[in-house]
């Protein structure tokens, strides 16, 4: 019978009871089998209360790997389709890496957070190297095939981690924002670990430890209200473990401030500071209006952007630049005063055949081309730095195609004005030598399907079947020589279309 610690742990609402876990998702199961075949020594070293979430791709898999087995570990990751990732802006930690893969059945992004050494303690900086790898790896227990440490070893490391998080003001604030989950995990470990064995382990591992201190810290961790007691114990422990620090105090403070700024910046921008080691990519969705470009771009973002640095752009509506902003202020007024100068009017077959363009329209197209060029050059630079850029629409070199130059050589020759021809040529040059996307996803759907979708969309101006019909030919002629193009039919269930897009994009990343 498991011995009880000499502490009181309150019953926590919603605390999970021990039960047999369901089978892991297929990708995680494949990884477990690949690691087993290669005899890799590893374990899921922390937060095993939520291991079922990790096995089903609802949470990270925090794996501690025996360093001499790193090569076999990487081979297993590659075999089952994982891609290595890295933290951006210096926010990573030594001996720690990330790997991601898309589960082909659920389309969930599986995140392996691999450790080759235990760097832990405070949440942001992880100022300590805890030399306890062998202790954790020696556990013989398994859950759903995943090796885990002994309850006593996990308990000791858990107490260390929580107390060291109380050794600075910022870390104390962070860990106590949702302290209920900490107390819940402590209660879960408390039920499983032997009091005598855990206390003996603590006395053996921690410099100048005492049994009375261990009982006191267990009581403080179990009680959410014992904040002052936890801070006092955390400061005392951090001093005794100063030989385990991997960063000095000054370096730790500087790193903590930098990471806090990065954390706030990423949350405000809704971006993740992680990128694939292989680099980013520019993914372009093209196709007729109402074929699902925005919907599929949003779906791709929800599948990959929760963990990786992903940025969406709309090339049809680029943000204003300093050059175009003054003109855009008057654009609503010009649309009302000159309804014949709307873009839709110039997209009709009759208007295009006449090749007569007003000065206002030419200036507008020139500024739009400039804004698109600025947007795409900036996005291309981000992609080369590791960002996955998802573009709704994309210009091509095909004159007359949607989002490309509307001015053919014949139109320039027929302009009848030197100033107009100069501006039209300048507009054409903005589209020259633009960075090409890394992958084009061309959506195809029958006209009847797109008309039905357009009729059901909640738009400010309501459905516009005439616009959809007249734009269709210029939305389907764009070509992208030398760029991989994936044809995706959106004339079927949304789930099937999303599955094809997510799998296809992940293959090309």
C-alpha positions in Angstrom: 0.0 0.0 0.0 1.3 3.4 -0.9 2.5 5.3 2.2 1.0 8.8 2.7 3.1 11.9 3.0 2.7 13.8 6.3 0.7 16.6 4.5 -2.9 17.4 3.8 -3.9 17.7 0.1 -7.3 19.1 -0.6 -9.7 17.3 -2.9 -9.5 19.2 -6.2 -12.6 19.4 -8.4 -12.1 17.8 -11.8 -8.8 16.1 -10.8 -8.4 13.1 -13.1 -8.5 9.6 -11.7 -6.0 7.0 -12.7 -7.3 4.9 -15.6 -6.1 3.0 -18.6 -5.2 5.3 -21.3 -6.7 4.9 -24.8 -4.3 4.0 -27.6 -2.1 6.9 -28.7 -2.8 8.6 -32.0 -1.2 6.7 -34.9 1.7 9.0 -35.3 2.7 8.9 -31.7 2.3 5.1 -31.7 4.6 4.9 -34.7 7.2 7.0 -32.9 7.0 4.8 -29.8 7.5 1.7 -32.0 10.4 3.3 -33.9 12.2 4.2 -30.7 11.6 0.7 -29.3 13.1 -0.9 -32.4 16.2 1.3 -32.1 16.5 0.5 -28.4 16.5 4.2 -27.6 16.7 4.9 -23.8 14.2 7.7 -23.1 11.2 8.6 -20.9 8.4 11.1 -20.7 10.0 12.9 -17.8 7.4 15.5 -16.4 3.7 16.2 -16.1 2.7 12.6 -16.6 -0.7 13.6 -15.1 -1.3 14.9 -18.6 0.4 12.2 -20.5 -2.8 11.0 -22.2 -3.1 14.5 -23.7 0.4 14.2 -25.1 -0.2 10.8 -26.5 -3.2 12.1 -28.3 -1.5 15.3 -29.6 -3.4 17.6 -27.3 -0.2 18.6 -25.4 3.6 18.4 -25.8 5.5 15.2 -25.4 8.3 16.1 -23.0 10.9 13.4 -23.7 14.2 13.0 -21.9 16.7 11.1 -24.2 19.9 9.4 -23.2 22.5 11.5 -24.9 24.6 8.7 -26.4 21.3 7.5 -28.2 20.8 10.9 -29.9 21.6 9.6 -33.4 19.1 6.7 -33.1 16.5 9.2 -31.7 16.8 11.5 -34.6 16.6 8.5 -37.0 13.3 7.5 -35.4 11.9 11.0 -35.6 12.8 11.2 -39.3 11.4 7.8 -40.1 7.9 8.6 -38.9 7.8 12.1 -40.5 8.9 14.6 -37.8 10.6 17.8 -38.8 13.1 19.5 -36.5 12.3 23.1 -35.3 14.2 25.7 -33.3 13.3 28.6 -31.1 13.8 32.0 -32.6 15.5 35.2 -31.2 17.7 33.3 -28.8 14.8 31.9 -26.8 16.0 28.3 -26.9 17.8 26.3 -24.3 21.0 24.2 -24.6 20.3 20.5 -25.0 16.6 21.0 -25.8 15.0 20.8 -29.2 11.5 20.7 -30.8 10.2 18.4 -33.5 6.8 18.4 -35.2 4.7 16.2 -37.4 1.2 16.1 -38.7 -0.8 13.1 -37.7 -2.3 11.9 -41.0 -5.6 10.7 -39.5 -6.5 13.5 -37.0 -4.4 16.2 -38.8 -3.2 17.3 -35.3 0.3 18.8 -35.0 2.3 16.5 -32.8 5.0 18.3 -30.8 8.0 16.5 -29.4 9.8 18.6 -26.8 13.1 16.7 -26.5 15.6 17.1 -23.7 19.1 15.7 -23.7 19.8 17.3 -20.3 17.4 18.6 -17.6 17.6 22.4 -17.8 14.8 23.6 -15.6 13.9 25.7 -12.6 12.5 29.0 -13.5 9.9 29.0 -16.4 11.5 31.5 -18.8 15.2 31.2 -18.4 15.7 27.7 -17.0 18.7 28.8 -15.1 19.6 25.4 -13.6 20.9 22.1 -15.0 19.5 19.4 -12.7 21.9 16.5 -12.9 19.1 13.9 -12.5 18.9 12.4 -16.0 19.9 8.9 -14.8 17.4 9.0 -12.0 14.5 9.7 -14.4 15.7 7.3 -17.1 16.0 4.4 -14.7 12.3 4.1 -14.2 10.8 0.9 -15.5 7.2 1.9 -15.7 5.2 2.5 -18.9 1.9 4.0 -19.9 0.5 3.1 -23.3 4.0 2.0 -24.2 5.6 5.3 -23.2 8.4 4.9 -20.6 7.9 7.1 -17.5 10.1 7.7 -14.4 9.2 6.3 -11.0 6.7 8.3 -9.1 9.3 9.1 -6.4 11.8 10.4 -9.0 9.1 12.5 -10.7 8.0 13.9 -7.3 11.5 15.0 -6.4 12.1 16.8 -9.7 8.6 18.3 -9.5 9.3 19.8 -6.1 12.6 21.2 -7.3 11.0 22.8 -10.3 8.2 24.4 -8.4 10.3 25.8 -5.6 13.0 27.2 -8.0 10.1 29.0 -9.9 9.6 31.0 -6.6 13.2 32.3 -6.6 12.4 35.5 -8.5 9.5 38.0 -8.5 8.6 37.5 -12.2 8.8 33.7 -12.0 6.7 33.7 -8.8 4.0 35.8 -10.5 4.0 33.4 -13.5 3.8 30.1 -11.6 1.0 31.5 -9.3 -1.3 32.7 -12.0 -2.9 29.3 -12.3 -1.5 27.6 -9.2 -4.5 25.2 -9.0 -2.9 23.0 -11.7 0.3 22.8 -9.7 -1.5 21.7 -6.5 -3.5 19.2 -8.6 -0.3 17.7 -10.0 1.2 17.5 -6.6 -1.8 15.7 -5.2 -1.7 13.3 -8.2 2.0 12.5 -7.5 1.3 12.4 -3.7 -1.1 9.5 -4.2 1.4 7.4 -6.2 4.8 8.0 -4.5 6.1 6.3 -1.4 6.7 8.9 1.3 9.7 7.0 2.8 11.4 6.4 -0.6 10.8 10.0 -1.8 12.1 11.6 1.4 15.2 9.3 1.2 15.7 10.3 -2.4 15.5 14.0 -1.6 18.0 13.7 1.3 20.4 11.8 -1.0 20.3 14.2 -3.9 19.9 17.7 -2.4 22.9 19.3 -0.7 22.3 19.9 3.0 18.8 18.7 2.9 16.8 17.6 6.0 13.7 15.5 6.5 11.9 18.3 8.3 12.5 20.7 5.4 11.2 18.2 2.9 7.9 17.8 4.9 7.7 21.6 5.1 8.1 22.1 1.3 5.6 19.4 0.6 3.1 21.2 2.8 3.8 24.5 1.1 3.5 23.2 -2.4 0.2 21.4 -1.6 -1.4 24.6 -0.2 -2.1 27.3 -2.8 -2.3 29.9 0.0 1.3 29.2 1.3 2.9 31.6 -1.1 5.2 33.3 1.4 6.4 29.9 2.6 7.2 28.8 -0.9 9.1 31.9 -1.7 11.2 31.5 1.5 11.9 27.9 0.7 12.6 28.6 -3.0 15.2 31.3 -2.2 16.9 29.1 0.4 17.0 26.2 -2.1 18.3 28.3 -5.0 21.2 29.4 -2.8 22.1 25.8 -1.9 21.9 24.7 -5.5 24.0 27.5 -6.8 26.5 24.9 -8.0 23.8 23.6 -10.4 23.3 27.0 -12.0 24.1 27.2 -15.7 23.7 31.0 -15.8 24.9 33.6 -13.3 22.5 36.0 -11.7 23.2 38.9 -14.0 22.9 36.8 -17.1 19.7 35.2 -15.8 18.1 38.6 -15.1 19.0 39.9 -18.6 17.8 36.7 -20.3 14.6 36.8 -18.3 13.8 40.4 -19.3 14.5 39.6 -23.0 12.3 36.5 -22.9 9.5 38.5 -21.3 9.7 41.1 -24.0 9.6 38.3 -26.6 6.7 36.6 -24.9 4.6 39.8 -24.9 5.5 40.7 -28.5 4.6 37.2 -29.8 1.3 37.2 -27.9 0.4 40.7 -29.2 1.2 39.7 -32.7 -0.4 36.2 -32.3 2.8 34.6 -33.5 4.9 31.7 -32.2 8.7 32.1 -31.7 9.4 28.7 -33.3 10.4 27.8 -36.9 11.3 24.7 -38.8 15.1 24.1 -39.1 14.6 23.5 -42.8 13.3 27.1 -43.2 10.0 28.7 -43.9 8.0 28.9 -47.1 5.6 31.0 -49.1 2.3 29.1 -49.6 -0.1 30.8 -52.1 -3.8 30.0 -52.5 -5.1 30.9 -56.0 -8.4 30.2 -57.7 -11.8 31.7 -58.5 -13.7 33.8 -56.1 -15.7 31.8 -53.5 -13.5 28.7 -54.2 -12.4 28.6 -50.5 -9.0 30.4 -50.5 -9.6 32.3 -47.2 -11.3 29.4 -45.5 -8.5 27.0 -46.3 -5.9 29.5 -45.4 -7.5 30.0 -42.0 -7.7 26.2 -41.6 -4.0 25.8 -42.4 -3.2 28.5 -39.9 -5.3 26.8 -37.2 -3.4 23.5 -37.8 0.2 24.8 -38.0 0.1 28.3 -36.6 -0.6 27.2 -33.0 3.0 25.9 -32.7 5.0 27.4 -35.6 5.6 30.9 -36.7 2.9 31.4 -39.4 1.8 34.7 -40.9 -1.2 35.2 -43.3 -1.4 37.9 -45.9 -4.0 38.9 -48.5 -2.3 40.0 -51.7 -5.6 41.2 -53.1 -5.8 43.8 -50.3 -2.2 44.7 -49.3 -1.7 47.2 -46.5 -1.2 50.8 -47.4 2.3 52.2 -47.7 3.4 55.8 -47.1 3.1 56.3 -50.9 -0.5 55.0 -51.2 -2.0 56.0 -47.9 -3.0 59.6 -49.0 -4.7 58.2 -52.1 -6.6 55.6 -50.2 -8.1 58.3 -48.0 -10.0 59.6 -51.0 -10.8 56.2 -52.5 -14.3 55.8 -51.0 -15.2 59.3 -52.3 -13.8 58.5 -55.8 -15.8 55.3 -55.9 -19.0 57.2 -55.3 -18.2 60.1 -57.6 -16.8 57.9 -60.4 -18.7 54.6 -60.4 -17.4 53.8 -63.9 -13.8 53.7 -62.5 -14.4 50.8 -60.2 -12.1 47.8 -60.7 -15.1 45.6 -61.4 -16.0 47.7 -64.4 -12.6 47.3 -65.9 -12.8 43.5 -65.4 -15.7 43.1 -67.8 -14.8 41.6 -71.2 -16.1 44.5 -73.1 -14.0 47.0 -71.1 -10.9 45.0 -71.4 -11.2 44.6 -75.1 -11.5 48.4 -75.5 -8.1 48.9 -73.7 -9.1 52.4 -72.6 -7.9 53.2 -69.1 -8.4 56.5 -67.3 -5.6 58.4 -65.6 -7.3 57.8 -62.2 -7.4 54.0 -62.8 -3.8 53.8 -64.0 -2.6 55.7 -60.9 -4.7 53.4 -58.7 -3.2 50.3 -60.3 0.3 51.7 -60.0 -0.1 52.3 -56.3 -1.6 48.9 -55.8 1.3 47.2 -57.6 3.7 49.2 -55.4 1.9 48.1 -52.2 1.9 44.4 -53.4 5.6 44.5 -54.2 6.4 45.9 -50.7 4.2 43.3 -49.1 5.6 40.4 -51.0 9.2 41.4 -50.6 8.7 41.8 -46.8 6.9 38.4 -46.7 9.6 36.7 -48.7 12.2 38.0 -46.3 10.2 36.6 -43.4 9.9 33.2 -45.2 13.7 33.0 -45.6 14.0 33.6 -41.9 11.7 30.7 -41.1 8.2 32.0 -41.2 5.4 30.1 -42.9 3.7 32.7 -45.0 0.2 31.9 -46.2 -0.9 34.1 -49.1 -4.5 34.6 -50.2 -4.0 35.1 -53.9 -0.7 35.8 -55.7 0.3 37.8 -58.8 1.8 36.1 -61.8 3.7 37.2 -64.9 0.5 36.6 -66.9 -0.7 40.1 -68.0 -4.4 40.4 -67.4 -4.6 37.7 -64.7 -6.1 38.6 -61.3 -3.7 40.5 -59.0 -1.3 41.0 -61.9 -0.7 43.9 -64.3 -3.8 44.6 -66.4 -1.8 46.6 -69.0 -0.7 44.6 -72.1 1.8 45.9 -74.7 -1.2 46.7 -76.9 -2.9 48.7 -74.2 0.2 50.7 -73.5 0.6 51.5 -77.2 -3.0 52.5 -77.4 -2.9 54.8 -74.4 -2.7 57.9 -76.4 -0.7 59.7 -73.7 3.0 59.7 -73.0 2.4 60.1 -69.2 -0.1 57.2 -69.2 2.3 54.9 -71.0 5.1 55.8 -68.6 2.9 55.1 -65.6 1.6 51.8 -67.2 5.2 50.6 -67.9 6.2 51.5 -64.4 3.2 49.5 -63.0 4.4 46.5 -65.1 7.9 46.8 -63.7 6.6 46.5 -60.2 5.5 42.9 -61.0 8.8 41.9 -62.6 11.3 39.9 -60.6 8.9 39.4 -57.7 9.8 36.4 -55.4 7.9 33.4 -56.5 5.9 31.3 -54.0 7.4 28.0 -52.8 4.1 26.2 -53.3 0.9 27.2 -55.2 -2.4 25.6 -54.2 -4.7 26.1 -57.1 -8.3 25.6 -56.0 -10.8 24.4 -58.6 -14.6 24.2 -58.4 -17.5 24.3 -60.8 -19.1 27.7 -61.4 -22.4 26.4 -59.8 -20.5 25.6 -56.6 -18.9 29.0 -56.3 -22.1 30.8 -57.1 -23.9 28.9 -54.3 -21.1 29.6 -51.8 -21.1 33.3 -52.8 -24.8 33.5 -52.2 -24.4 32.1 -48.7 -21.5 34.4 -47.6 -22.2 37.1 -45.1 -20.7 40.1 -46.9 -21.3 43.8 -46.6 -22.5 44.2 -50.2 -24.2 40.9 -50.3 -23.8 38.2 -53.1 -22.5 39.4 -56.4 -23.0 36.7 -59.0 -22.2 39.0 -61.9 -18.8 39.9 -60.4 -18.1 36.3 -59.8 -18.8 35.3 -63.4 -16.9 38.2 -65.1 -13.8 37.6 -62.9 -13.7 33.9 -63.4 -11.6 33.8 -66.5 -9.0 36.3 -65.2 -8.8 34.3 -62.0 -8.0 31.0 -63.7 -5.3 32.0 -66.3 -2.4 32.7 -63.9 0.6 30.5 -64.4 3.6 30.0 -62.2 6.5 28.5 -64.2 9.0 26.5 -62.2 6.8 26.5 -59.0 5.2 23.3 -57.6 1.4 23.6 -58.2 -1.0 21.4 -56.3 -4.5 21.2 -57.8 -7.1 20.8 -55.1 -10.8 20.3 -55.8 -12.9 22.2 -53.4 -16.1 20.8 -54.8 -16.5 18.3 -51.9 -16.7 18.3 -48.1 -14.6 20.9 -46.4 -13.0 18.3 -44.1 -11.7 16.4 -47.0 -10.3 19.5 -48.7 -8.7 20.7 -45.5 -7.1 17.3 -45.0 -5.5 17.4 -48.6 -4.2 20.9 -48.1 -2.7 20.3 -44.6 -1.0 17.1 -45.7 0.2 18.6 -49.0 1.7 21.7 -47.3 3.4 19.7 -44.6 5.0 17.5 -47.2 6.5 20.6 -48.9 7.8 22.3 -45.8 
